[in-house]
């Protein structure tokens, strides 16, 4: 049955992230972000210790990579086409350090999305319903940026469906980073809201 008691780690993580993006983010220095990030990672590690699911099943890597690559290519073409139609395509230099940082950031988000949100939602409901619920919860963290929330929901549906079949977050981390880079080059800040969420969106 879906409820706070059936998704304790998900609720705890949602509380931490939403508190940060809607309250602390505008009141504390930017370095404060390390605190909620660390707290979320600790919760993820705690759940992994309890369930034994690390999110990096070796046997799922290659098939997951192939499936995630197809999904990412389709998403990339759609985003680039939308950017071209809006006339917002532009070059954006990306250093190796920036790409690595996006992969790490995307990997952390995917690890929490899949091993916590998805698995708790599936255990509370069903395999398919859990995918939708996890995607909704993950997308909600990007409000009030409705444009980014919509894209995140679509992406999360695909990523969760892939992980459900091939439980390895490495391909999803690469897909997440690639999608972010494409969004930054396909759209301007007026469209993407600068990828800002929470109180910083206003």
N, C-alpha and C positions, 0 to 999 in steps of 0.2 A: 504493500500500500504506500502510495506516494505521500510523503510528509517529512517534517524536520527530523523526526526520530529515525526515519529510514535512510536519510541522506546527511548524516552528521558532518562529515568532512566537507561536503559540498556547501552546506549552509555556513559552516565556519569560514570557508574561503570566500564565499560571496560577501559575508559580513566584513571581512578584512579589506577586500578590494573596494567595495562600495564605500566604506568609511574613508578609505584613502582618497579615492577619486572625487568624492562629493564633499568631503570636509577637510581632511588634513592637507590635501594637495595644494590648496590655495593659502594655507596658513603656516606651513612649515617649509624650510628650505628644500630644494630639489634633492639633496642628498638623503632626505628622510625616506625616499622611496625604497632604500635598501632594507628598511625595517619591515614593511609589509611583504616585500618580495621574499625576504628570509623566512618570515612567518608562514607564508604560503608553501614554500619549499619544504619546511619542516613538517607541515601537515601532510604534504604529499609523500614524504619519506616515511612518516608514521603509518600512513595507510598502506604503503607498499610493504612495510615490515609485517603488518597484520595479515595482508592478503597474499603476499608472495608475488604479486604482479609488479614487475619492474618497468614494463612498457617497452622493453627492447628484446623481444623474443627473436633469437638469431634466425630461426627457420622461416620467419615471416619477412625478413628484410628484403630479399630480392623481389618477391612478388608484390610486396607493399611498395617498393620503389617503382616497379613498372606501372602499377595501377595509379600511384600518386603522380607519376610523370604525365600520364595521359590526362588525368583530371586537371593538373596544373596547366598543361598546354591548352586545353579547352578554355579554362578560366582566363588564361592570359590573352588568348585571341579575342574573347568577348570583351575583356577590359580595354584592350588596345583599340578594338573597333569602336567601342563607346567613346574612348578618348579622342579618336580621330573624328568621329561624328560631332563631338562637342568643340573640336578645335583646340583641345587642351594638351595634346601630346607635346612633350618637350624633353630635351636632354637633361639628365641629372647625373653629375659625376658621383660615382660610388667607390670609395676606397675599399681595399681588402679588409681593413679593420671594421668598416661599417657593415660589410656583408657578413663577416664572422659574427658581429654583434647581433645582427638580425636573425641569423641562424640560431644562435644561443637563446635569444629572446623568444623566437618562435618555438624552439624546442621546449623551453620551459612551459610556455602556454599550452602546447600540445600535450605535454606530459600530464599536466593537471587536468586538462579537458578530457583526455582519454582514460587515464587510470583512476580519476576521482569522479568527475561529473558524469561521464558516460557509464562507467561501471556501477556507480550507485543508482543512477537513474534506471538502468536495466534491471538491477536487482529489485528495485522498488516497483517496476511496472513489467515491461517485456522487452525483448531484444530490440524490436523495431521502434516501439514507443520511446525507449530509452535514448535512441539516437536523436529523435526530435526534441525531447525534453532537454538533453544536454546541449543541443545546438541553441535552443531558446535561451537557456540560462547563460551560456557563453556570450551570445549576441547581446543580451541585456546589459552586460558589463560595458558595452560601448555606447550606451545612451548618454546624452540625448542626441548624439550624432546619428540621425536616422539613416543617412546614406551609408555610413560605416557599419551600423548595426545590421542593415539589410545584407550587405556584402558578407559580413562575418557570419550571419546565419546560414547563408548559402554555402559558404566555405566550410563551416562547421558540420553541416549535414554531410558533405562529401568526405571530409576528414574522418568523421566518426564512423561512417559506413565503411571506409577503407580499413580503419583500425579494428573494427568489429570482425573483419575477415582476416586481416593480417596485423596482429598486435605488435607493431614496432613503430615507435614515434620518430625514428630518424628520418624516414622518407617524408613524414608530415612536417617535420621541422624545416626541411629543405623547401617543401611546397609552400609553407607559411611564409618563409623568408622571400621566396621568389614572387609570391603574390603581392607582398608588401612593396617590394621594389618596383613591380609593374604598376601598382596603384600610384606610387609616388611619381612615376614618369608619365602615366597616362592622364592624370588629372591635376588641376591646379588646386591651391588651397581653398579657393572659393567653393569648389565642388566637394573636396574631401574634408573640409573643415580642419585641415592640417592634421588629420587623424587624432584630433583632440577629443577627449571624452570627459564625462562628469562635469564638475563645476568649471573646469578650464575651457569648456566649449563655448561658454558665453563671453 
